[in-house]
Amino acid sequence: MSERGLGAILLAVLILAASCGGDGAPRVTLTDKSCTYSGARTHEPGVFDIEAENTTSHGAGFAVFELAPGFSIKDVRGFFQRLIVAHDRGEQEVKPPTPADFTRDEFWSHADPRATALLPVNASAGRFVIVCMENPSADTRPSSQGVWPDPAAIYVPTQLEIR
């Protein structure tokens, strides 16, 4: 094969590899002021990991909730906004819809301060949202009664489609 032919094949392979990279591996990043998602928003059914990075000085929880039919990311964001307001008022109950109404399945991971964890997802077809929760302290353990601390901040950065 000529050098020109080999060069053309190499160039074609490099272009193909660059275009297949897409958005890269799924990654969610929690900071002191937000939570962002990078990566494909559509995935094949099955198992995949989301890299969950906690850049804060507090512990963090990361979740993927499968949305029940008829619910949207807006419903999830609204619930968590109501939850924070209720917590600030000292109220114990939050008006529906609650996670019992809008979710069917969920996957969880926890990350220490300034650490990265894997958020494993094993999902069939559906719509999912990612939720990032920053704990009020560096302690990432549940209480002796098995209760996790109330989050200081909650973000819902994106919706994923599994199809």
C-alpha positions, 0 to 999 in steps of 0.5 A: 500500500502506498504512503498516500493510501495509508495516510488516507486510511489513518486520517479516516480512522482519526476522524471516525474516532473523533466523531464517535467520542460524542459527549464522552463518558457520563459525568455529574459534578457537584460544586458549592453552587450547582450540579452539572451533567456532561455526556450523552443524554440518551443511553442504551438499556442495560448497565452503565456508570455515571462518574459522580464528582463531589468538589465540595467540602461536604458529603454528597449523595447522587441519585438517578430516579426513573420517572413514572409515566406522566411526570417530568423533570419539572415535577422533580425539581418542584418537589425538591424546592418544596422540600427545602422550603418545608425544611426551612420552616420546620415542617415535616410533610411535603405536598404531593407529588412526592418521590413515591408518586413520580419515581418507579426505580432509583439508583444511589451513590455517595461521595466523600468531600472532594472525592469521586464515586461511581453511580451505577445504573442498570436500566431498561427503557424509560426517562430518568433524572439525575439528582445531586444532594449536598450534605450539610457537613463532611460526615457522609454517614447515616445516623445511628438510626440509619437516617441520612442527614437532610441535604443543605442543597439539592440540584436536578441537572438533567433528564436521561432517556434510555431507549 
